[in-house]
Amino acid sequence: MPKDHLNTVFKGALILSISSLVAKILSAVYRIPLQNMVGNTGFYVYQQIYPLYGIGMTFALNGFPNFISKLVAEQPDETSKSLIARRAFHILSGLSLVVFFGLQLGATWIAAHMGDVNLAPIISAVAWMFVFMPWLATGRGYYQGKFLMGPTAVSQLIEQVVRVAIIIMAAYFSVRLGWDNYRMGTWAMSSAPLAAICSSLIFTAFGLRYLLAPAPAPAPTHPLPSYRKLTKRFVIEGGTLCLVAAVVILLQLVDSFTVMRGLVHQGQLPEVAKALKGVYDRGQPLVQLGLVVATAFSATLLPALTDALAKRQPIEFKRQTQAMVHVSLALSMAATVGLVALMPQINRLLFGSLEGTTALRIYIISILFAALITTYTSVLQSLNEYTAMIIGIIAGLATKVLANYIFVVHYGINGASAVTVLSLAVMFAVMWLGSPEDLQQVLLESGYLIKLFALSAVMGIVVVLSCHQITALVGPILANTRGMAGIITVIGVLIGVLVFVAGAVYARLFTIREWLVLPYGKRLIKAVAKGKEHHS
């Protein structure tokens, strides 16, 4: 690959990574004011249907665009690129119409199996988003296949900003005008198709020229795959990419069908069960934010990983893989332990109560396994190793489907949290066991895991003791206010970061390559080097 072209690819990947990071932060953060405005039951109403939106956007944003970009990049000339995009659009249009009519006609049935028939209008509202999925996915995939990431990045940001703005407005008017929770939920979920329309406008020129206009001339230089073969590839390759991208959302979908009904079976009144599900759903934005932290910096190594693979440099590929896994695991472990230690204060600060603190502490452990799954799937995809991923995801989903309802009936929302963690652990274990031996050894080399577990335990203990000490100093009444919970959280985070960084330096947890990936890593290396010179 020419150097100029490689630089274009890397710059494009950086633009897309930044826009994805901003979109993920927006997607996690807005749910905190939403819960504060509409309460636990209102939050339950929104979160019950959110997985349907999440799956649709995963198809339109990650899974199918990545697959279509691969199809476009494979074509030798411009005519072939536009024609393959047109065929992809036709196939996706058929798929999206099936999903749209399925959701519209089956809304009441789906809502009833979620345990709440009042959710039917909200399901009908979100279904309209699937009408725009082919346009979005094909437009994004076409430009990504030509290594132009700008249109995808802009459409991604427009979609999130418009959607979040509409949701917060719906919550505001709900409180101001006294709407019931289901009316609020319907307006909030109407944000999905409205945001899809706005983000689709970016691809208007592309769509009118390549998707809706007569077929371009001249004829392609080689025959294109038939619709039959292309549909088969969509199902197998595209379906796999969508499945990988939607892992956490699929687990949330299982929760939508089992948690509410399980709580009612346990003996809770329906209104109490709805509120408890809303409390349980507090964990989702926290896990999402934790994953952003855990995977954002390790993702910067992906271009180097791809480059090493393209240049057939196995030693460099292994080094980059090791750095990616180590950084992701360390950050996810630090985020997990820190959030577990600070959960009472975080729960009070963000959501105004201590309800469900135990369930949230369990749920937070999802960050650790979800980050590892994300990292390993990136590496396995670059190696075209899909078998272990598919088997792992199916095994994890089967665990969730089979165990969730039973655990909720016996242990309430604590049980649902435990099964989520167990399902992700099963997914990762199967992926790890099915990955190449070199990739397995990355986790086991040089006593890395022992150092990380010991350091994380020390950090967690220090943070918990510090919070207890501050609580004892200010008294239980003041400590229970949201303001003081915020102060304790900030102090706890600072102490945790200092302990973890100091311990990582002392234990030589990271190589120099790994330190350079982290923010301020270069400055830290220089400071440590100067300190050693001074003492010598």
Secondary structure, DSSP 8 states (H G I E B T S, - for coil): --HHHHHHHHHHHHHHHHHHHHHHHHHHHTHHHHHHHHHHHHHHHHHHHHHHHHHHHHIIIIIHHHHHHHHHHH-SSHHHHHHHHHHHHHHHHHHHHHHHHHHHHHHHHHHHHTT-GGGHHHHHHHHTHHHHHHHHHHHHHHHHHTT--HHHHHHHHHHHHHHHHHHHHHHHHHHHHT--HHHHHHHHHTHHHHHHHHHHGGGHHHIIIIISS---SS--SS----HHHHHHHIIIIIHHHHHHHTHHHHHHHHHHHHHHHHHHHHT--HHHHHHHHHHHTTHHHHHHHHHHHHHHTGGGGHHHHHHHHHTT-HHHHHHHHHHHHHHHHHHHHHHHHHHHHHHHHHHHHHHSS-TTHHHHHHHHTHHHHHHHHHHHHHHHHHTT--HHHHHHHHHHHHHHHHHHHHHHHHHHHHHHHHHHHHHHHHHHHHHHHHS-HHHHHTTTGGGHHHHHHHHHHHHHHHHHHHHHHHHHHH-HHHHTSHHHHHHHHHHHHHHHHHHHHHHHHHHT-S-HHHHHHSTTHHHHHHHHHHHHHHH-
